[in-house]
Amino acid sequence: MKALEVKLFNGWLGKTLAQVLGKPGSLRFRLARDTVGVMVIQAISMGLTFAVSVVLARLLGVREFGLYSLAMSVLGLLVVPATLGFPQLLVREIAAYRVKEEWGLIRGLLHFAQCTSLLASLGIALLGGLVLSGLSGCLSREAVHVLALAFVALPFWALLQLHGASLRGFEQVLAGEWVTTVMRPLGFLVLVGAAWVLLGGVKDASLALGFHIVAAGIALAFAFYFLRNQLHRSVLPNAVSQNTAIWTRSALFLAFLALLNLIPQHAGILMLAWMRSAEEVGLYKVAYQTASLIPFGLTAVNTAIAPTLAHLYTAGDEAKLRKVMLTASGVAIAFALPLVLLFTVGGERFLTVAFGEHFRPSSVPLFILTIGQFVFVAFGPLLLFLVMIGQEHKATLVTGITAVLNVIMNMAFIPLWHIRGAALAMSISLVFLKVQALFHIVRSRSYDA
């Protein structure tokens, strides 16, 4: 097998691949492998998530599926405060501590992040239970049940996010991405299939949420196993150090950053619903979701290079750091261009084929959002860079300013241009966010020089 591998990489095909991707074991080869792997895993995750929605919509019916969707949306929002910004902190700090061989701090950070997030998720779940008991007269019994199960699932979701991020910090990017994005929906579909055989199907949303909790528990067990093996291989035993003040401050900044990122994503929809009509909300939602496909490559690249950015910055390797950033931008642009061309040249036809004739008016907002998303992608992973070099306070600042600007522009533009105004507000916000990030990076690097 070894001889075959050597022969392969010494042949013309191997030499060509080495020129493009780098030699096996090199930084370029690892980043290329991880980027492609993340894209494949995220594509599988999207397919599984879509399959889960289709299967449950058919099995549960409209009302029960609506209850299930409500519970999953609440759970998705609560994960942000429950994890307290620790996922990105773990990726950055584990990568940096590995460079400096500060093994005790790695174990200390893992213990602190897991305990803090577990307490936060349990506290949120308890508070949610109290709120549910107070609202029990206003909500149906079924809604109370599924929301209560969402609170039960919260600690599993939070710990799974932390374990996946920890694996990425050890540069086990594909393992971390697999356990957090694929294993849970895959396990859920297996459980639904078993229920179909043994019970004749899934009849209510509460059972579906229960299966999600079991699937998340299984995924968490695998993540725990992978992380424990990684710790045994690379971290000295019985070495635990604490730096809780710095960790807490950084985690809170990152948690606030995650919450601020939600504002531009939802402000246009909420304000269209307030100022205009449900029909315009639907038209804008289709345009926004379609244009959101454009940064798919950038998202995958960000996941793959995050620990490398922290590693290279800590090691002081400016040349490789700059090269990784430029390469990441180029890869993200290459993946975005086909979609940009499709949505700008044939957006109207795409929308009518994919969503139907009634969504033809979404074509102009799609064009506006496409331009904004392309500029956003072209600037590259600037916000990620700020976070990975320990400048999360600047990333939070620029995101907060952008969120405020987005709300103001929506208030001004929607009365004038309706769904086009919401799209214009979003596009300007995307460009403004990256311009601010670039300004802070250039200024900080000039100070360092």
C-alpha positions as CSV (number, residue, x, y, z in Angstrom):
1,M,0.0,0.0,0.0
2,K,2.8,2.4,0.9
3,A,4.6,1.6,-2.4
4,L,1.4,2.3,-4.3
5,E,1.0,5.6,-2.5
6,V,4.6,6.6,-3.3
7,K,4.2,5.6,-6.9
8,L,1.0,7.6,-7.2
9,F,2.4,10.8,-5.8
10,N,5.6,10.4,-7.9
11,G,3.6,10.0,-11.1
12,W,2.4,12.8,-13.3
13,L,-1.0,12.9,-11.6
14,G,0.6,13.1,-8.2
15,K,2.9,15.9,-9.3
16,T,0.1,17.9,-10.8
17,L,-1.9,17.5,-7.6
18,A,1.1,18.5,-5.5
19,Q,1.5,21.7,-7.6
20,V,-2.2,22.6,-7.0
21,L,-2.8,21.3,-3.5
22,G,0.7,21.0,-2.1
23,K,2.5,17.8,-1.0
24,P,0.8,15.5,1.5
25,G,1.6,16.7,5.0
26,S,2.1,20.3,4.0
27,L,0.0,23.2,5.3
28,R,-1.6,23.8,1.8
29,F,-2.5,20.2,1.4
30,R,-4.1,20.0,4.8
31,L,-6.1,23.2,4.3
32,A,-7.2,22.1,0.9
33,R,-8.3,18.7,2.3
34,D,-10.1,20.2,5.2
35,T,-11.9,22.8,3.0
36,V,-13.1,20.2,0.6
37,G,-14.0,17.9,3.4
38,V,-16.0,20.6,5.2
39,M,-17.9,21.4,2.0
40,V,-18.8,17.8,1.5
41,I,-19.9,17.4,5.2
42,Q,-21.9,20.6,5.1
43,A,-23.6,19.5,1.9
44,I,-24.4,16.2,3.5
45,S,-25.7,18.0,6.6
46,M,-27.9,20.3,4.4
47,G,-29.3,17.2,2.7
48,L,-30.0,15.4,5.9
49,T,-31.6,18.5,7.4
50,F,-33.9,18.8,4.4
51,A,-34.7,15.1,4.6
52,V,-35.6,15.5,8.2
53,S,-38.0,18.3,7.4
54,V,-39.6,16.4,4.5
55,V,-40.0,13.2,6.5
56,L,-41.5,14.9,9.6
57,A,-43.8,17.1,7.5
58,R,-45.3,14.0,5.9
59,L,-45.5,12.0,9.2
60,L,-46.7,14.7,11.6
61,G,-49.0,16.8,9.5
62,V,-49.3,20.6,9.5
63,R,-50.1,21.3,13.1
64,E,-47.7,18.9,14.8
65,F,-44.9,19.9,12.3
66,G,-45.6,23.5,13.2
67,L,-45.1,22.7,16.9
68,Y,-41.9,20.8,16.1
69,S,-40.6,23.8,14.0
70,L,-41.4,26.2,16.9
71,A,-39.5,24.1,19.4
72,M,-36.5,23.7,17.1
73,S,-36.4,27.4,16.4
74,V,-36.5,28.2,20.1
75,L,-33.7,25.6,20.7
76,G,-31.6,27.1,17.9
77,L,-31.8,30.6,19.4
78,L,-31.1,29.4,23.0
79,V,-27.9,27.6,22.0
80,V,-26.2,31.0,21.5
81,P,-26.5,32.2,25.1
82,A,-26.1,28.6,26.4
83,T,-22.6,28.2,24.8
84,L,-21.6,31.8,25.8
85,G,-19.2,32.3,22.9
86,F,-17.0,29.3,24.0
87,P,-17.0,27.5,20.6
88,Q,-14.9,30.1,18.8
89,L,-12.8,30.7,22.0
90,L,-12.0,27.0,22.2
91,V,-10.9,26.9,18.5
92,R,-8.6,29.9,19.0
93,E,-7.2,29.2,22.4
94,I,-6.5,25.5,21.9
95,A,-4.7,26.2,18.7
96,A,-2.6,29.0,20.4
97,Y,-1.9,27.0,23.5
98,R,-0.6,24.1,21.4
99,V,1.9,26.3,19.8
100,K,3.1,27.5,23.2
101,E,2.8,24.0,24.7
102,E,0.7,25.3,27.5
103,W,-1.1,21.9,28.1
104,G,-2.4,22.8,31.5
105,L,-4.3,25.8,30.0
106,I,-5.9,23.5,27.4
107,R,-7.3,21.2,30.1
108,G,-8.3,24.1,32.3
109,L,-10.1,25.9,29.4
110,L,-12.0,22.7,28.4
111,H,-13.1,22.1,32.0
112,F,-14.1,25.7,32.5
113,A,-16.0,26.0,29.2
114,Q,-17.9,22.7,29.7
115,C,-18.9,23.4,33.3
116,T,-19.9,27.0,32.6
117,S,-21.9,26.1,29.5
118,L,-23.6,23.3,31.3
119,L,-24.6,25.6,34.2
120,A,-25.8,28.2,31.7
121,S,-27.9,25.8,29.7
122,L,-29.4,24.3,32.8
123,G,-30.2,27.7,34.1
124,I,-31.8,28.8,30.9
125,A,-33.8,25.5,30.8
126,L,-35.0,26.1,34.4
127,L,-35.9,29.7,33.6
128,G,-37.7,28.5,30.5
129,G,-39.6,25.9,32.5
130,L,-40.8,28.6,34.9
131,V,-41.9,30.8,32.0
132,L,-43.8,27.8,30.5
133,S,-45.6,27.1,33.8
134,G,-46.7,30.8,33.9
135,L,-47.9,30.6,30.3
136,S,-49.5,27.2,30.5
137,G,-53.0,28.9,30.4
138,C,-52.1,30.7,27.2
139,L,-50.5,27.8,25.3
140,S,-51.9,24.4,24.3
141,R,-50.7,21.4,26.3
142,E,-48.9,20.0,23.2
143,A,-47.0,23.3,22.8
144,V,-46.0,23.2,26.5
145,H,-44.7,19.6,26.1
146,V,-42.6,20.3,23.0
147,L,-41.1,23.5,24.4
148,A,-40.3,21.7,27.6
149,L,-38.5,19.0,25.6
150,A,-36.6,21.7,23.8
151,F,-35.3,23.0,27.1
152,V,-34.3,19.4,28.1
153,A,-32.4,19.1,24.8
154,L,-30.5,22.4,25.3
155,P,-27.6,21.0,27.4
156,F,-27.0,18.3,24.8
157,W,-26.9,20.8,22.0
158,A,-24.6,23.1,23.9
159,L,-22.0,20.5,24.9
160,L,-22.0,19.0,21.4
161,Q,-21.1,22.4,20.0
162,L,-18.2,22.8,22.6
163,H,-16.8,19.3,21.8
164,G,-16.9,19.9,18.1
165,A,-15.1,23.2,18.5
166,S,-12.5,21.6,20.7
167,L,-11.8,19.0,18.1
168,R,-11.3,21.8,15.5
169,G,-8.9,23.6,17.9
170,F,-6.8,20.4,17.7
171,E,-7.0,20.7,13.9
172,Q,-9.3,17.8,13.8
173,V,-11.6,19.9,11.6
174,L,-13.4,17.1,9.8
175,A,-14.1,15.1,12.9
176,G,-15.4,18.2,14.7
177,E,-17.6,19.1,11.8
178,W,-18.9,15.6,11.4
179,V,-20.0,15.1,15.0
180,T,-21.8,18.5,15.2
181,T,-23.5,18.7,11.9
182,V,-24.1,15.2,10.5
183,M,-24.3,12.6,13.3
184,R,-27.4,14.1,15.0
185,P,-29.7,14.4,12.0
186,L,-28.4,11.0,10.7
187,G,-29.1,9.4,14.1
188,F,-32.5,11.0,14.1
189,L,-33.4,9.6,10.7
190,V,-32.3,6.1,11.9
191,L,-34.5,6.4,15.0
192,V,-37.4,7.6,12.9
193,G,-36.9,4.6,10.6
194,A,-36.9,2.3,13.6
195,A,-40.1,3.9,14.9
196,W,-41.7,3.4,11.5
197,V,-40.9,-0.3,11.6
198,L,-41.8,-0.9,15.3
199,L,-44.4,1.7,16.0
200,G,-45.9,2.5,12.6
201,G,-44.4,6.0,12.4
202,V,-44.0,9.2,14.4
203,K,-47.4,10.7,15.4
204,D,-46.6,13.8,17.4
205,A,-44.0,16.5,17.8
206,S,-43.1,15.4,21.4
207,L,-41.9,12.0,20.2
208,A,-39.9,13.7,17.4
209,L,-38.2,16.0,20.0
210,G,-37.5,13.0,22.1
211,F,-35.7,11.3,19.2
212,H,-33.7,14.4,18.7
213,I,-32.5,14.3,22.3
214,V,-31.5,10.7,21.9
215,A,-29.7,11.4,18.6
216,A,-27.9,14.4,20.2
217,G,-26.8,12.2,23.1
218,I,-25.4,9.6,20.7
219,A,-23.5,12.3,18.8
220,L,-22.2,13.8,22.0
221,A,-20.9,10.4,23.1
222,F,-18.9,10.0,19.9
223,A,-17.6,13.6,20.3
224,F,-16.5,12.9,23.8
225,Y,-14.7,9.7,22.7
226,F,-12.9,11.5,19.9
227,L,-11.9,14.4,22.2
228,R,-10.7,12.2,25.0
229,N,-8.5,10.3,22.5
230,Q,-7.1,13.5,21.2
231,L,-6.3,14.7,24.8
232,H,-4.6,11.5,25.6
233,R,-2.4,11.7,22.5
234,S,-1.4,15.4,22.7
235,V,-2.0,16.9,26.1
236,L,0.0,16.0,29.2
237,P,-2.1,14.3,31.9
238,N,-2.7,15.9,35.4
239,A,-1.8,19.4,34.1
240,V,-4.5,21.9,34.7
241,S,-4.1,25.7,34.8
242,Q,-6.7,28.4,34.9
243,N,-7.1,31.8,33.3
244,T,-10.7,32.3,34.0
245,A,-10.8,36.1,34.0
246,I,-9.5,36.4,30.4
247,W,-11.6,33.4,29.2
248,T,-14.8,34.9,30.7
249,R,-14.2,38.3,29.1
250,S,-13.4,36.9,25.7
251,A,-16.3,34.4,25.8
252,L,-18.8,37.2,26.7
253,F,-17.6,39.3,23.8
254,L,-18.0,36.3,21.4
255,A,-21.5,35.5,22.8
256,F,-22.5,39.1,22.3
257,L,-21.0,39.0,18.8
258,A,-23.1,35.9,17.9
259,L,-26.3,37.6,19.2
260,L,-25.5,40.8,17.2
261,N,-25.1,38.7,14.0
262,L,-28.7,37.6,14.4
263,I,-30.1,41.1,14.0
264,P,-29.3,41.8,10.3
265,Q,-30.4,38.3,9.5
266,H,-33.9,38.8,10.9
267,A,-34.5,42.6,10.9
268,G,-35.6,42.8,7.3
269,I,-38.2,40.1,7.7
270,L,-39.5,41.3,11.0
271,M,-39.8,44.9,9.8
272,L,-41.5,43.9,6.5
273,A,-44.0,42.0,8.6
274,W,-44.6,45.1,10.7
275,M,-44.6,47.8,7.9
276,R,-45.9,45.8,4.9
277,S,-47.6,42.4,4.5
278,A,-47.1,38.7,4.9
279,E,-46.9,38.4,1.1
280,E,-43.9,40.7,0.9
281,V,-42.2,38.8,3.8
282,G,-42.5,35.6,1.8
283,L,-41.1,37.3,-1.4
284,Y,-38.1,38.7,0.6
285,K,-37.5,35.5,2.5
286,V,-37.1,33.6,-0.8
287,A,-34.7,36.1,-2.2
288,Y,-32.7,36.2,1.1
289,Q,-32.4,32.4,1.4
290,T,-31.4,32.1,-2.2
291,A,-28.7,34.7,-2.0
292,S,-27.5,33.1,1.2
293,L,-26.2,30.2,-0.8
294,I,-23.4,32.5,-2.2
295,P,-21.2,32.5,1.0
296,F,-21.3,28.7,1.2
297,G,-17.7,28.4,0.1
298,L,-16.6,31.2,2.5
299,T,-18.3,29.4,5.4
300,A,-16.5,26.2,4.6
301,V,-13.2,27.9,4.3
302,N,-13.7,29.7,7.6
303,T,-14.3,26.5,9.4
304,A,-11.2,24.9,7.8
305,I,-8.7,27.7,8.4
306,A,-9.9,29.0,11.9
307,P,-7.4,27.0,14.0
308,T,-4.6,27.6,11.4
309,L,-5.1,31.4,11.7
310,A,-4.7,31.2,15.5
311,H,-1.8,28.9,15.2
312,L,0.1,31.0,12.6
313,Y,-0.6,34.3,14.5
314,T,0.7,32.8,17.8
315,A,3.8,31.5,16.0
316,G,4.4,34.9,14.4
317,D,4.5,33.5,10.9
318,E,3.2,36.7,9.0
319,A,4.0,35.4,5.5
320,K,2.0,32.2,5.8
321,L,-0.8,34.0,7.6
322,R,-1.1,36.5,4.7
323,K,-0.9,33.7,2.2
324,V,-3.7,31.7,3.9
325,M,-6.0,34.7,4.0
326,L,-5.5,35.5,0.3
327,T,-5.9,31.9,-0.7
328,A,-9.1,31.6,1.4
329,S,-10.5,34.7,-0.3
330,G,-9.7,33.3,-3.7
331,V,-11.3,29.9,-2.9
332,A,-14.5,31.6,-1.6
333,I,-14.7,33.8,-4.7
334,A,-14.3,30.8,-7.0
335,F,-17.2,29.0,-5.3
336,A,-19.4,32.1,-5.3
337,L,-18.9,33.2,-8.9
338,P,-21.2,30.6,-10.6
339,L,-24.0,31.4,-8.2
340,V,-23.5,35.1,-8.7
341,L,-23.6,34.8,-12.5
342,L,-26.8,32.6,-12.2
343,F,-28.6,35.0,-9.9
344,T,-27.6,38.2,-11.7
345,V,-28.2,37.0,-15.3
346,G,-30.9,34.4,-14.8
347,G,-32.3,35.1,-11.3
348,E,-35.9,35.6,-12.5
349,R,-36.0,32.4,-14.4
350,F,-34.3,30.5,-11.5
351,L,-36.9,31.8,-9.0
352,T,-39.9,30.9,-11.2
353,V,-38.5,27.4,-11.9
354,A,-37.5,26.7,-8.3
355,F,-40.3,28.4,-6.4
356,G,-43.1,29.2,-8.9
357,E,-44.4,32.0,-10.9
358,H,-45.7,33.9,-7.9
359,F,-42.1,34.5,-6.7
360,R,-41.1,36.4,-9.9
361,P,-41.1,39.8,-8.0
362,S,-38.3,38.4,-5.8
363,S,-35.9,38.7,-8.7
364,V,-34.9,42.4,-8.1
365,P,-34.3,41.9,-4.3
366,L,-32.3,38.7,-5.3
367,F,-30.1,40.8,-7.6
368,I,-29.5,43.4,-4.9
369,L,-28.7,40.8,-2.3
370,T,-26.4,38.9,-4.7
371,I,-24.2,42.0,-5.2
372,G,-24.0,42.5,-1.4
373,Q,-23.2,38.9,-0.7
374,F,-20.5,38.8,-3.4
375,V,-18.7,41.8,-2.0
376,F,-19.0,40.2,1.4
377,V,-17.4,37.0,0.1
378,A,-14.7,38.9,-1.9
379,F,-13.4,40.6,1.2
380,G,-12.6,37.2,2.7
381,P,-12.5,35.9,6.3
382,L,-11.8,39.3,7.9
383,L,-14.1,39.0,10.9
384,L,-12.8,35.5,11.6
385,F,-9.3,36.9,11.4
386,L,-10.1,39.5,14.1
387,V,-11.5,36.8,16.4
388,M,-8.7,34.4,15.9
389,I,-6.0,37.0,16.7
390,G,-7.7,37.9,20.0
391,Q,-9.5,41.1,18.7
392,E,-13.0,39.9,19.4
393,H,-13.9,43.2,21.0
394,K,-13.3,44.9,17.6
395,A,-15.3,42.3,15.8
396,T,-18.1,42.9,18.3
397,L,-17.9,46.6,17.8
398,V,-18.1,46.5,14.0
399,T,-20.9,44.0,14.1
400,G,-22.9,46.1,16.6
401,I,-22.5,49.3,14.5
402,T,-23.6,47.3,11.5
403,A,-26.7,45.9,13.3
404,V,-27.8,49.4,14.3
405,L,-27.2,50.7,10.8
406,N,-29.2,47.8,9.4
407,V,-32.2,48.6,11.6
408,I,-32.1,52.3,10.7
409,M,-31.8,51.6,7.0
410,N,-34.7,49.1,7.1
411,M,-36.9,51.8,8.8
412,A,-35.9,54.3,6.1
413,F,-35.9,52.1,3.0
414,I,-38.8,49.8,3.5
415,P,-41.5,52.6,3.3
416,L,-39.8,53.9,0.2
417,W,-38.9,50.7,-1.8
418,H,-40.6,47.9,0.1
419,I,-38.9,44.5,-0.4
420,R,-36.2,46.2,-2.5
421,G,-35.5,48.5,0.4
422,A,-35.0,45.6,2.8
423,A,-32.6,44.0,0.3
424,L,-30.7,47.2,-0.2
425,A,-30.4,47.7,3.6
426,M,-29.0,44.1,3.9
427,S,-26.5,44.5,1.1
428,I,-25.2,47.8,2.4
429,S,-24.8,46.3,5.8
430,L,-22.8,43.4,4.4
431,V,-20.4,45.7,2.6
432,F,-20.2,48.1,5.5
433,L,-19.3,45.3,7.9
434,K,-16.4,44.1,5.9
435,V,-15.1,47.6,5.3
436,Q,-15.1,48.3,9.0
437,A,-13.3,45.0,9.7
438,L,-10.6,45.7,7.0
439,F,-10.1,49.2,8.5
440,H,-9.5,47.8,12.0
441,I,-7.1,45.1,10.7
442,V,-5.0,47.5,8.6
443,R,-4.8,49.9,11.6
444,S,-3.9,47.2,14.1
445,R,-1.2,45.8,11.7
446,S,0.2,49.2,11.1
447,Y,0.5,49.7,14.9
448,D,2.3,46.4,15.2
449,A,4.7,47.4,12.5
